[in-house]
């Protein structure tokens, strides 16, 4: 799968899972205990993981790639 497609999928997951958090913030305080566990245990972790993947996923892919460390482009040898 293309990297831009994967990024687009993660972006839409991030946006859709963010919608219930808006409801959690702006709903009446009497209703929030009814679904607070789902916000804490499902929606927030998914938002955090997709956001981190979109931000630093290239480093995770580089860490688990099969290329040797010499083949990775880096600026450590530039003088």
DAGI-V407053 format. One record per residue. RES is the residue in one small letter. PHI is phi as a letter, one per 30 degrees, with the letter a starting at -180 (NA if undefined). PSI is psi in whole degrees, 0 to 359 (none if undefined). NEAR is the number of other ideal C-beta (glycine too) atoms within 8 Angstrom. Layout:
res & phi & psi & near
RES & PHI & PSI & NEAR
RES & PHI & PSI & NEAR
This chain:
res & phi & psi & near
x & NA & 144 & 4
x & d & 145 & 5
x & d & 326 & 6
x & d & 328 & 6
x & d & 317 & 8
x & d & 317 & 9
x & d & 321 & 10
x & d & 320 & 8
x & d & 313 & 8
x & d & 324 & 12
x & d & 315 & 10
x & d & 324 & 8
x & d & 316 & 10
x & d & 316 & 12
x & d & 314 & 8
x & d & 321 & 7
x & d & 348 & 12
x & d & 340 & 10
x & d & 315 & 8
x & d & 334 & 11
x & d & 325 & 12
x & d & 317 & 8
x & d & 324 & 8
x & d & 322 & 11
x & d & 317 & 6
x & c & 359 & 5
x & d & 166 & 8
x & d & 147 & 5
x & d & 338 & 5
x & d & 333 & 4
x & c & 343 & 8
x & d & 326 & 10
x & d & 340 & 5
x & d & 327 & 5
x & b & 20 & 10
x & d & 325 & 9
x & d & 323 & 6
x & d & 326 & 9
x & d & 315 & 12
x & d & 323 & 7
x & c & 342 & 7
x & c & 298 & 8
x & d & 313 & 11
x & d & 315 & 10
x & d & 322 & 8
x & d & 319 & 10
x & d & 318 & 12
x & d & 315 & 8
x & d & 318 & 8
x & d & 323 & 13
x & d & 317 & 9
x & d & 323 & 9
x & d & 319 & 10
x & d & 330 & 10
x & d & 309 & 6
x & b & 23 & 7
x & d & 330 & 11
x & d & 328 & 6
x & d & 324 & 7
x & d & 318 & 9
x & d & 321 & 8
x & d & 325 & 8
x & d & 322 & 6
x & c & 9 & 5
x & d & 161 & 7
x & d & 358 & 2
x & d & 147 & 6
x & d & 163 & 5
x & d & 333 & 5
x & d & 332 & 4
x & d & 348 & 5
x & d & 131 & 9
x & d & 125 & 2
x & b & 161 & 5
x & c & 16 & 4
x & d & 332 & 4
x & c & 1 & 5
x & d & 131 & 4
x & b & none & 2
